[in-house]
Amino acid sequence: MCATCGCSDDAGVRVNGHGLEHGHGHGHQDRLVVLERKVLARNDELAERNRAWLAARDVVAVNLMSSPGSGKTTLLERTIREVGGAVSVVEGDQETDFDAERVRATGAPVVQVNTGAGCHLDADMLARALHTLDPRAGSLVFVENVGNLVCPALFDLGERARVVVMSVTEGADKPLKYPHMFRTADVVLLNKTDLLPYVDFDATTFGHAMNEVNPEAEILTVSATRGDGLTDWYAWLSFAGSARRTT
């Protein structure tokens, strides 16, 4: 299994080919820490290769992360249709290509990555997907990560920006419960705001939680179904695209 997150590596996609025996005691703990460091170090090396590959082609990769049901696929569908231009997608899920089919219906090229029992994409998976996708120079690539608020935050993919999509149905305390995910975010999209009249969500509590965990992250309130706030989201994407030439 993967030493970093505990996901199995024997169900279709391996995390850098590392295995781990079950055991107990300090020796096991020490091996676990060493193996975790090796997994992350190898991933970071591959992520830097991805970053260089993308930069050489003037391609912006945006890593979309969230828990299941946050509405990120709906957001992605609408974004592709309304932003226009050259956009392609790497779609990550444990099983099925349901979301990839939804994205494909927008006309955008898409590559499906199924992780089996794995709970996140890693840099090697993205490298293989990019090779297949072959994104156009100067284009935008969305990476829709596996729905999970823990492990995707640990794995640099070589992306230009990290976006966390969170629904108002999830509760205002999520940044405090899953700090690493929100700490690594460049922007947080607070989605499904059309449901605010019907759910118990305290925006002030959420703002305080974000300020404690990551005061630098921008927070955009949106409704992917109704379209509220998406102009700000598209403006942020445009800024991320223009920044690729100066970073």
Helices and strands as residue ranges (DSSP letters): H 25-56, E 60-65, H 72-83, E 87-93, H 98-104, E 110-114, H 123-133, E 140-144, G 151-154, E 161-167, G 168-170, H 174-177, H 179-183, E 187-191, G 193-198, H 203-213, E 218-221, H 230-243
